[in-house]
């Protein structure tokens, strides 16, 4: 199996480090990085701008069907564009994070974006991150990872991420948000967050980002030799 055509799936809860790890792994492998969570965040942002309720599945599904979403490298950063506008920073607020979990629970939205996700990754040489990549989107992915970390570690990471964007919050408030997101993602009826039976679990609580990425890279390269 050639390293060139592999589909690599990385699932895991909020704050586990998926975006950073996926970005670095994709760069090391010279693969395309597809952040599926960003797609749902874009739908939430679009709904907010158009005053569409996050509980209106049909209306949200129409938004998902109609907007054009694409990833582009801007320098060495993976940016997402919605209808031609770079919204990479606007979708990373706590409000949109919370809304994305609600939006992603609607079957109409998931169905609308499922085809897009598969189209983006069907030719291989991709690393996709999300919560149902290895279970629903690409159940036959060549390599699957389930990236996790302790709740407190994930909260600290989220706090640091928010502070980098000039958003300040308390540990208690962010922990409440992270635990609520975990509950919503794990208990939703459609494509809940769970580890695929054949996924390699990677706990990043005590490892550095480089250690996690190197471990994953070795796994992918070993898989390509089989």
N, C-alpha and C positions, 0 to 999 in steps of 0.2 A: 504494500500500500504506500503510495507516494505521500510525502508530507504536504505536497502542493494542494491536494484536493480535500483535506479533512474538514469536517464540521465539528467544532468544539463548543460544547454547551456548558455554561457556568450558571448555576442557580444558587439561590441563597437568600436569607432575610435581609431586611434593611440594615445598612451600616456594617455589613460583613466585609466590605472592601471590594465588592464586585467590580465597580467601575474602574478603580485604580488598577486592580489586578488584570482585568480584561484588557485595558488599554496597553499595559506593559507587555502582557503576553502576546497580544496581537502584533506589537512592534517587533518583538523578538522573533516571531515566526514569519514576519512580513505578511500578516493576514489582515483582513478587514475587521474592524471592531463594530459590532452591531449592538447598541444599547437599547434593548426592547422596552425597558422601563421608561426611557425617554419618550417613546412613542405614546404611551399612555399619559405621561405628563403633558404632552402637547395637546392631547384631546381635552384634558382638564383645563389647560390654559385657554384654549379656543372656546370652551364652554363658558368659562368665566367672563371672557371678553364679550360673548354674545348673550350673556345673561340666561344661559340654559342651565336648568337645575341638574346637579350631579346625580339626582335620583331618576332622571328621565332617560331610561335606557334607549328608547327609540330615537329620541332627538340626538343623543350622544352617538348612537350608531350612524346616524346620517352625517354627523360631523366627521367621524372616522372614515366614512366612505368617500367624503368629498374633498378633504384636505390632502395636499401633497406633502409627504414627509420624506426627507432624504438626509443621509449623513455625508458630510464632507470633511476632509482634513483641512484645518486652518492652522498653518505652521505644523507643529507636532501635536495639536489638540484635535480630538474628534468632536465636531460640532454638528448639531441637528438643526435643520431648516424646515420651517412649517410655512407652506405657501410662499416660499422664496425668502422668508425672513429668518435670520439667525436668532433662535430663541433659547440657545444653550444656557444662558445665565438666568433668564426669566422663569424657567421651569424648575429651578432648584430652591425655591422658597419653601418654608414649612407649610404654607397654605396649599401650594400645589402638590407637595408630597402627600399630604393628607387626602386631598381631593383625588389624586391619582389612584389611590387604593380603592376608593368608592367607585370611581369610573371604571376601573379594570374588572370589577365584579360583574358588570353587565354583559350578558351573553352577546348582545348586539355589537358591542364594542370589540369584544375579544374575537368574534367571528370576522368582523371587518378588518382587523389588523392581522389576523392569522395568515391570510394569504400574502400580505405584504411581507411579513417576517420570513415566510418560507421562500418567497421570491428573492428577497435580499440574500438569503443564505444558500439557495439551492445549488449554486455552482461550486460550493466548498471554499476552502482557504479563508474561513471566517471563524471568528470567536464571537458567540452570542451570549449575552448576559440577561438574566431575568429571574422569573420565579417558576416558570413552567416550560422552559426550553427543552430540557431533557425528558419531560413527561408528556408534553402535548405538542409543542411546535416541531421539534425534531426528536421524536422518540427513538429514531435510528441513528442519532448523532454518533460519529466515530469515537469521540471521547466526551465523557460527561463528568463534571465536577459539581459537588455541593459544598459551597464555601460558607463557613459559619464562624462565629466568635461569640464569646460570652456577651450577655446583655450590657453589662457595664462598659466593656471595651467598645462595643458598638456605639454606645451613647457618647463616650469620649471622642470617638472619631467623628460622629455627627456634629458635636459641639465645635470641634476644630474646623470642620468643613464650613459650618455656618459662619464662624468668626472670620474665616478667610474671605467671606463674601460681605463682611460688615454687619452680620446679623448676630445679635447676642441674646442668649437665653440661659436658663438655669439648668443644671444637671437634672433636677427633679422633673422639670417640664419636658425636656427632651426625652428622658427615660419614659415618661408617660406616653409621649408620641410614638416612640419606637415600639413599646409593648402593645399599644393599640394597633399599630400597623402590622405587627406580627400576628395578632389575633385575627384581624380582618383578612389578611392574606392566607392564613392557614385554614380559616373556617368558611371561606366563601364557597358557594356551591359549584361554581364554574372554575375549573383549573386551579385548585388551591395549591399553595406553596407546599411542596413535599420533595423529599429526596427520591430520585429515581432509583430503582432497585440495583441498577448497574453503575451508579455514579460513585466516583471516588470522593469520599468526604475529606475536606481539608479544613482544619480548625486553625484560624489565623490569630487566635487570642494572644499567643506568646511569640509567634514568629514575626520577623520583619517582612515587609512587603517583598523585598528582594528574595528572601528565603521561600516565600509562598510561590512567587512567580517561577523561580528556578525549579522548584519541585514539580510544578505543573508542566513546565517546558519539558522536563525529563520524561514525564509520563506521556506527553503527546509524541515526542520523538521516538520513544520506545514502541508506542502503538503503531507508528508509521512503518516500522520495520517488520511488522507481522503480516 
